[in-house]
Amino acid sequence: MGREAFLAKYGQQPSLRYFAEVDGMLIDSKPLLAVAYGRQHPGKGPLSVRHFAGGDETRRALKRFGIELVSNNSKGQPLMYGEIPDCPPGTVFKDRREAYEAGVHRTTQAGIAGQSDGTQSICLSDGYSDDEVQGDLITYTGFGGRANSGRHVADQKLEKGNLGLVENYKLGRPVRVLVKESVLTGRRASNDYIYLGLFTVTGWGWGTRDGWKVLIYQLRAVAGDSLIPSEVATALTRGEDVAPARRSVNVNRIVRNYDVAASVKRLYDNTCQICATRLVSAAGPYSEGAHIRPLGIPHNGPDTLENMLCLCPNCHVLFDGHALTVRPDGTVMNLGKPAGRLRVAADHGLNYEHLAYQEQFSTAESVRASRVSRDIGQGV
């Protein structure tokens, strides 16, 4: 029912520090224990939080049910996407708790650390035979639907961290990958955890396991920001140390602000500013954040909302392919012919100078392409 509805229904106050960790979601610890007591004793109802202490007392009570308490992420340690300072790929942790404290994987039980709007990290452990490592690719199965035996007993759902991985796929936002050594070596006694670095979600879809629907994700290692899992597996199997955390290569890359793309999508409710198309998939609405002035050299456009449009995939391809341009008065041109008007929200703050740059650049590209086509036709 969601956190706010849960607290309101049972008249509970939110926890200030400690939270129970269930399926990658943080739940207020004292309200959880108070309501559980009421479910066990219907005649008495939920306990008042004034009747018992939090902290260690609540921790001991919930630990009897296999639930560990963790400190609130939002106090001093906000949710972090991407790399963790002073924790390069190849860092080895003796257990999940160490990886949690380092900020690499902020959950000690669940395989996915994330929410419906984005996933920060995943952990591959030897309890799930569905996960595979092939070269720099990882096949990862979502959470849910499994019994303690590891067999699937229910369909998985496209929610929470599962949906968050799809959001990462939409935005191109990387996810941290932690892996138990035994997954790579096949030796059950290998209990250390290795941080492999950043991976991008390159695809996702539905599959079946034991007759139930499961979510399957494909992830690829980010060059320069990760180790190749198969190489790490080979080294560990031979009894060698983990491969060097950083390769001696120079990678000149643009660090994107994925929150900007998410913001422009929210601003237009995933509706294309050019054709007004709003696509809805099984994972929810889908749109793409399109930079007007490209980020790379020689354009050097800013990664800001004023340089971003919310487009459907078709219009994005046509816009980047210089077929669609926008005039200073907002008229959309398709190969030089009027094709409607650009929809601009009052809160967008769009910089029309970037649109003018894109139009000028696209016109130059069109002229160049026409000359090449003409020269080819004349046999030059």
Salt bridges, closest charged atoms under 4 A:
ASP28 OD2 - ARG3 NH2 2.75
GLU83 OE1 - ARG246 NH2 3.88
GLU101 OE2 - ARG97 NH1 3.61
ASP126 OD2 - LYS180 NZ 3.67
ASP130 OD2 - ARG146 NH2 3.46
ASP130 OD2 - HIS152 NE2 3.00
ASP130 OD1 - ARG209 NE 3.25
ASP136 OD2 - ARG220 NH1 3.29
GLU167 OE2 - LYS170 NZ 3.21
ASP210 OD1 - ARG151 NH1 3.45
ASP225 OD1 - ARG246 NH1 3.49
ASP225 OD2 - ARG253 NH2 2.92
GLU231 OE1 - ARG247 NH2 2.82
ASP269 OD1 - ARG278 NH2 3.15
GLU288 OE1 - HIS316 ND1 2.66
ASP303 OD1 - HIS291 NE2 2.72
GLU306 OE2 - HIS354 NE2 3.65
ASP320 OD2 - HIS316 NE2 3.01
GLU359 OE2 - ARG327 NE 2.76
GLU365 OE1 - ARG368 NH2 3.53
ASP375 OD1 - ARG374 NE 3.60
